[in-house]
Amino acid sequence: MPVTRPAQRARAAADASRPLQKGQQTKAAIVDAALGLATQIGLEGLSIGALAEVMQMSKSGVFAHFGSREELQISVVREYHHRFEEEVFYPAMTAARGLPRLRAMFDNWMKRTSVEIDSGCIYISGAVEFDDRPGPVRDALASSVNTWLAAMQRAIEIAVAEGHLRADTDAGQMGFEIHALILALHYEARFLRSPESLRRALTAFEGIVARYSIGEHAPAPSSPRKATARKPRAAA
């Protein structure tokens, strides 16, 4: 699975336990502030000047930590991906292999999505900004998204191997359908302000699972799981 390996995570945890040098602390604070801005105005809206103002630093002071606006954008993408893994992927790994783990991944994804209805999603806004613009920023975005989608597809394949999903399940197709739910949810909840979007996404997920499931693993069609994510803002 193309996600951070246990040994790498252990090293990262050890590194995190050590006190950060002042320069590292400052850079981490800048990336945090940049990520907050990017969720609101997009990666293209980031600038050294805007961050300097937010951080109450000189432009040269911010520039010294990154060297270019492009490197700043890539750092934001990497930080977003790190947080996504910590909130969505790794907690799901405590669930049982197979369909329970796939459900946990989707549930965690929905929880994060419900928050991003207000704040914005770097993966989605970044795709709009960089879909036709080759370069390192687009590469970093695409790599992050592909890493997550590959992990979800692998979870589907494991569910097949565990006998929870049909043997003829096309993991790529099922993953595509689940991903499509999240994209539709963002559009309807964030742009159209539909109050039913979260419930419909959960109902649609259960429909997908039902089509691919075997016997007792299929959900009851009349009783989809209750949405636990926060409802989107009502239309003005």
C-alpha positions as a printed NumPy array, in Angstrom:
array([[  0.   ,   0.   ,   0.   ],
       [  1.549,   3.33 ,  -1.039],
       [  1.2  ,   5.009,   2.328],
       [  3.79 ,   5.761,   4.997],
       [  5.322,   2.466,   6.204],
       [  5.332,   1.578,   9.947],
       [  9.085,   2.092,  10.231],
       [  8.803,   5.502,   8.631],
       [  5.945,   6.387,  10.965],
       [  8.008,   5.27 ,  13.95 ],
       [ 10.891,   7.489,  12.856],
       [  8.498,  10.364,  12.296],
       [  7.043,   9.886,  15.778],
       [ 10.534,   9.842,  17.274],
       [ 11.412,  12.998,  15.405],
       [  8.208,  14.647,  16.561],
       [  9.075,  13.851,  20.195],
       [ 12.263,  15.869,  19.95 ],
       [ 12.043,  19.605,  20.581],
       [ 11.937,  21.511,  17.326],
       [ 14.608,  24.034,  16.608],
       [ 13.35 ,  27.597,  16.403],
       [ 13.686,  27.623,  12.618],
       [ 11.673,  24.409,  12.334],
       [  9.012,  25.79 ,  14.648],
       [  8.729,  28.934,  12.572],
       [  8.484,  27.001,   9.327],
       [  5.812,  24.708,  10.801],
       [  3.834,  27.748,  11.939],
       [  4.096,  29.303,   8.47 ],
       [  2.892,  26.088,   6.806],
       [ -0.001,  25.894,   9.255],
       [ -1.018,  29.466,   8.466],
       [ -0.563,  28.835,   4.732],
       [ -2.792,  25.772,   4.904],
       [ -5.482,  27.79 ,   6.633],
       [ -5.318,  30.407,   3.891],
       [ -5.224,  27.832,   1.097],
       [ -8.433,  26.158,   2.257],
       [-10.166,  29.516,   1.931],
       [ -8.572,  31.089,  -1.136],
       [ -6.881,  28.138,  -2.866],
       [ -3.246,  27.296,  -3.434],
       [ -2.997,  29.927,  -6.153],
       [ -4.066,  32.577,  -3.677],
       [ -1.026,  31.956,  -1.512],
       [  1.736,  34.496,  -1.652],
       [  4.848,  35.213,   0.369],
       [  3.514,  38.705,   1.041],
       [  0.136,  37.52 ,   2.355],
       [  1.801,  35.031,   4.656],
       [  4.294,  37.581,   5.897],
       [  1.394,  39.803,   6.88 ],
       [ -0.456,  36.979,   8.656],
       [  2.702,  35.863,  10.465],
       [  3.817,  39.446,  11.156],
       [  7.139,  38.666,   9.557],
       [  9.151,  40.255,   6.791],
       [  8.772,  38.866,   3.267],
       [ 12.434,  37.942,   3.282],
       [ 11.95 ,  36.053,   6.551],
       [  9.15 ,  33.915,   5.06 ],
       [ 11.018,  33.461,   1.785],
       [ 14.088,  32.166,   3.615],
       [ 12.121,  29.116,   4.81 ],
       [ 10.902,  28.068,   1.359],
       [ 12.909,  29.771,  -1.354],
       [  9.941,  30.092,  -3.713],
       [  6.176,  30.345,  -3.81 ],
       [  6.054,  26.971,  -5.532],
       [  7.929,  25.26 ,  -2.708],
       [  5.527,  26.897,  -0.243],
       [  2.559,  25.454,  -2.161],
       [  4.125,  21.989,  -2.227],
       [  4.767,  22.172,   1.527],
       [  1.086,  22.977,   2.046],
       [  0.017,  20.004,  -0.089],
       [  2.291,  17.691,   1.901],
       [  0.99 ,  18.995,   5.216],
       [ -2.616,  18.595,   4.061],
       [ -1.904,  15.016,   2.999],
       [ -0.226,  14.265,   6.332],
       [ -3.269,  15.514,   8.252],
       [ -5.614,  13.618,   5.944],
       [ -3.766,  10.366,   6.648],
       [ -3.755,  11.011,  10.395],
       [ -7.506,  11.727,  10.496],
       [ -8.836,   9.345,   7.857],
       [ -6.472,   6.476,   7.027],
       [ -4.564,   5.503,  10.168],
       [ -7.574,   5.456,  12.568],
       [ -9.365,   3.12 ,  10.138],
       [ -6.496,   0.634,  10.376],
       [ -7.697,  -0.323,  13.87 ],
       [-10.911,  -1.753,  12.363],
       [-11.144,  -5.402,  11.337],
       [ -9.83 ,  -6.294,   7.902],
       [-12.311,  -6.254,   5.075],
       [-15.614,  -4.432,   4.933],
       [-15.394,  -3.053,   8.524],
       [-12.119,  -1.328,   7.616],
       [-13.501,   0.001,   4.33 ],
       [-16.522,   1.373,   6.198],
       [-14.232,   3.016,   8.746],
       [-12.234,   4.669,   5.971],
       [-15.394,   6.032,   4.398],
       [-16.84 ,   7.151,   7.747],
       [-13.632,   9.004,   8.608],
       [-13.602,  10.548,   5.137],
       [-17.177,  11.724,   5.632],
       [-16.346,  13.263,   9.009],
       [-13.5  ,  15.217,   7.485],
       [-15.63 ,  16.179,   4.513],
       [-18.355,  17.547,   6.779],
       [-15.82 ,  19.977,   8.271],
       [-14.44 ,  20.901,   4.857],
       [-17.894,  21.883,   3.647],
       [-17.148,  25.11 ,   5.518],
       [-13.365,  25.317,   5.177],
       [-12.725,  23.832,   1.726],
       [-10.762,  20.827,   0.466],
       [ -7.254,  21.27 ,  -0.952],
       [ -7.581,  18.133,  -3.077],
       [-10.727,  19.407,  -4.802],
       [ -9.866,  23.091,  -5.101],
       [ -6.323,  22.167,  -6.152],
       [ -7.638,  19.9  ,  -8.9  ],
       [ -9.625,  22.811, -10.316],
       [ -6.633,  25.138, -10.154],
       [ -3.976,  22.76 , -11.501],
       [ -5.822,  20.219, -13.673],
       [ -4.331,  21.674, -16.859],
       [ -1.13 ,  23.115, -15.419],
       [  1.773,  20.638, -15.434],
       [  4.458,  21.134, -12.829],
       [  5.643,  20.175,  -9.347],
       [  2.555,  21.487,  -7.535],
       [  0.193,  19.501,  -9.726],
       [  2.432,  16.459,  -9.344],
       [  2.357,  16.767,  -5.546],
       [ -1.429,  17.071,  -5.553],
       [ -1.962,  14.153,  -7.921],
       [  0.483,  11.961,  -5.987],
       [ -1.343,  12.64 ,  -2.714],
       [ -4.78 ,  11.893,  -4.166],
       [ -3.547,   8.756,  -5.936],
       [ -1.952,   7.527,  -2.705],
       [ -5.277,   7.78 ,  -0.903],
       [ -7.304,   6.226,  -3.731],
       [ -4.822,   3.344,  -3.981],
       [ -5.171,   2.734,  -0.229],
       [ -8.95 ,   2.648,  -0.531],
       [ -8.777,   0.302,  -3.529],
       [ -6.483,  -1.979,  -1.543],
       [ -9.06 ,  -2.005,   1.289],
       [-11.692,  -3.102,  -1.234],
       [ -9.412,  -5.878,  -2.503],
       [ -8.899,  -7.085,   1.079],
       [-12.684,  -7.083,   1.609],
       [-12.958,  -9.331,  -1.443],
       [-10.235, -11.632,  -0.094],
       [-12.011, -11.784,   3.289],
       [-15.219, -12.916,   1.575],
       [-17.159,  -9.749,   2.432],
       [-17.487,  -8.598,  -1.163],
       [-18.187, -10.65 ,  -4.27 ],
       [-15.215, -12.344,  -5.911],
       [-15.964, -10.567,  -9.198],
       [-15.869,  -7.111,  -7.561],
       [-13.975,  -4.59 ,  -9.671],
       [-12.052,  -2.752,  -6.938],
       [-11.182,   0.098,  -9.274],
       [-14.828,   0.597, -10.23 ],
       [-16.074,   0.445,  -6.648],
       [-13.392,   2.899,  -5.558],
       [-14.366,   5.213,  -8.407],
       [-17.998,   5.174,  -7.282],
       [-17.091,   5.923,  -3.655],
       [-14.801,   8.759,  -4.719],
       [-17.6  ,  10.133,  -6.905],
       [-19.857,  10.338,  -3.821],
       [-17.396,  12.617,  -2.049],
       [-17.067,  14.88 ,  -5.085],
       [-20.857,  15.098,  -5.436],
       [-21.171,  15.778,  -1.706],
       [-18.765,  18.712,  -1.885],
       [-20.566,  20.184,  -4.874],
       [-24.057,  19.876,  -3.427],
       [-23.184,  20.806,   0.156],
       [-20.643,  23.578,  -0.445],
       [-21.952,  25.096,  -3.685],
       [-25.68 ,  24.276,  -3.727],
       [-26.025,  24.295,   0.096],
       [-28.257,  21.227,  -0.031],
       [-29.242,  20.17 ,   3.529],
       [-29.836,  16.595,   2.328],
       [-26.377,  16.075,   0.833],
       [-24.772,  14.201,   3.74 ],
       [-27.715,  11.842,   4.16 ],
       [-27.823,  11.164,   0.443],
       [-24.093,  10.412,   0.331],
       [-24.397,   7.888,   3.16 ],
       [-27.434,   6.288,   1.523],
       [-25.547,   6.069,  -1.772],
       [-22.573,   4.423,  -0.046],
       [-24.841,   1.767,   1.418],
       [-26.267,   1.206,  -2.048],
       [-22.78 ,   0.638,  -3.445],
       [-21.894,  -1.756,  -0.63 ],
       [-25.151,  -3.662,  -1.112],
       [-24.428,  -4.221,  -4.814],
       [-20.989,  -5.671,  -4.138],
       [-21.628,  -7.459,  -0.823],
       [-22.171, -11.132,  -0.088],
       [-25.126, -12.269,   2.004],
       [-24.97 , -11.18 ,   5.637],
       [-22.463,  -8.428,   4.859],
       [-24.99 ,  -6.507,   2.757],
       [-26.71 ,  -3.666,   4.661],
       [-30.473,  -3.626,   5.06 ],
       [-31.695,  -1.534,   2.109],
       [-34.357,   0.206,   4.177],
       [-32.083,   1.26 ,   7.034],
       [-28.925,   3.108,   5.942],
       [-26.54 ,   4.145,   8.696],
       [-27.387,   7.357,  10.43 ],
       [-25.257,  10.302,   9.373],
       [-22.902,  11.324,  12.172],
       [-21.234,  14.168,  10.313],
       [-22.209,  17.761,  10.867],
       [-24.858,  19.093,   8.535],
       [-23.823,  21.751,   6.019],
       [-24.824,  25.372,   6.402],
       [-28.348,  26.167,   5.325],
       [-28.807,  28.198,   2.163],
       [-28.873,  31.949,   2.711]])
